[in-house]
Amino acid sequence: MSAKMEHSIRVVARGHGFVLRRSPAMVFLCLAVLASMLTGCGPLRIISALLPGPTSPTQAAWQATSGGSIAGSFKIWGTRLWPGGAVVLYTRRQPGTVSASPIQWFGDVMVRQDGSHWRPANSSEGGTTATPVGLVDYGSGSGNSDTTGPYSMVYGRVLTAGKRAGVATVDAVFANGQKLHDQASNGIFVLITPHATTVCRFQVRDTHGHVLQRYDLADSIVPGKGPVGPSGCRQSR
């Protein structure tokens, strides 16, 4: 490219030439359109790929899940790092039907670091129009993908009643026998294992280790064996 062309871009339209002064935005747009023509991908997709990605787990979570939410309702509750990346917990509200109350969503976004940026890997959420009650609001699940590998997890946030009761720690038992423990002093907990298993149960404790509430997540109860989930959860009574 000549020295002159480095300072201006000549565009010909309907036989009339005119010069656009070079600007970073114009050069970026032209490159995106050119890449779109060469690759067959849409310009928006090309622009999205060229733009810098989120520089933190919370930014990645916001970009992945805030769409369609009521303005100002998206809230990050906290982040937990794990060997596969990070887990971000959030709540958001979404308009309901004409006659229904807004839907309150609580979920997680699993993100992985890609160089200096973070990319969403997996996410899940559950919604209700009712106000959450009890000591904690929680979700659980398992999955497997090229970006995360196999995993199983239970996560949650401490509600007002839980704070009053003094919820301090959470421990969980998985179907493969693994037991995990997390502090809930900052108002959230995430217990995640990099194995293809499921959560059988978890319980919340106070600062003295006393069990405040127990949550059984297995599906059915077999006499003499206790709850038995589809993954083989076993629990003595």
Secondary structure as GFF3:
##gff-version 3
##sequence-region A 1 237
A	DSSP	beta_strand	8	13	.	.	.	ID=ss1
A	DSSP	beta_strand	16	21	.	.	.	ID=ss2
A	DSSP	alpha_helix	24	39	.	.	.	ID=ss3
A	DSSP	alpha_helix	43	50	.	.	.	ID=ss4
A	DSSP	alpha_helix	57	65	.	.	.	ID=ss5
A	DSSP	beta_strand	75	82	.	.	.	ID=ss6
A	DSSP	beta_strand	85	94	.	.	.	ID=ss7
A	DSSP	beta_strand	103	114	.	.	.	ID=ss8
A	DSSP	beta_strand	117	128	.	.	.	ID=ss9
A	DSSP	beta_strand	136	145	.	.	.	ID=ss10
A	DSSP	beta_strand	149	158	.	.	.	ID=ss11
A	DSSP	alpha_helix	160	165	.	.	.	ID=ss12
A	DSSP	beta_strand	169	174	.	.	.	ID=ss13
A	DSSP	beta_strand	179	183	.	.	.	ID=ss14
A	DSSP	beta_strand	188	193	.	.	.	ID=ss15
A	DSSP	beta_strand	199	205	.	.	.	ID=ss16
A	DSSP	beta_strand	211	216	.	.	.	ID=ss17
A	DSSP	beta_strand	220	222	.	.	.	ID=ss18
A	DSSP	beta_strand	226	228	.	.	.	ID=ss19
###
